[in-house]
């Protein structure tokens, strides 16, 4: 979908279905974009959430929440989303 490939500024949330247990397929789909500012993972399985958050190509990965952060936390994006993490080039 077009909206899943663009860097939309919201409030917008993309929710897409996937086959049960196909975590790597979800990661491929999530990372198949030119942008990577932020993403969110919603799951009851903390090990799965941590695995996915390490593999996502996004500057910020929220787990079981969205847009809740600390001003002291590093901020920035990957790919065409911004210039990278704080103190980066």
Secondary structure, DSSP 8 states (H G I E B T S, - for coil): -HHHHS---SS--------TT-HHHHHHHHHSSSEESEEEE--S-HHHHHHHHHH---SEEEESSSS---TTS----EETSTT-STT--
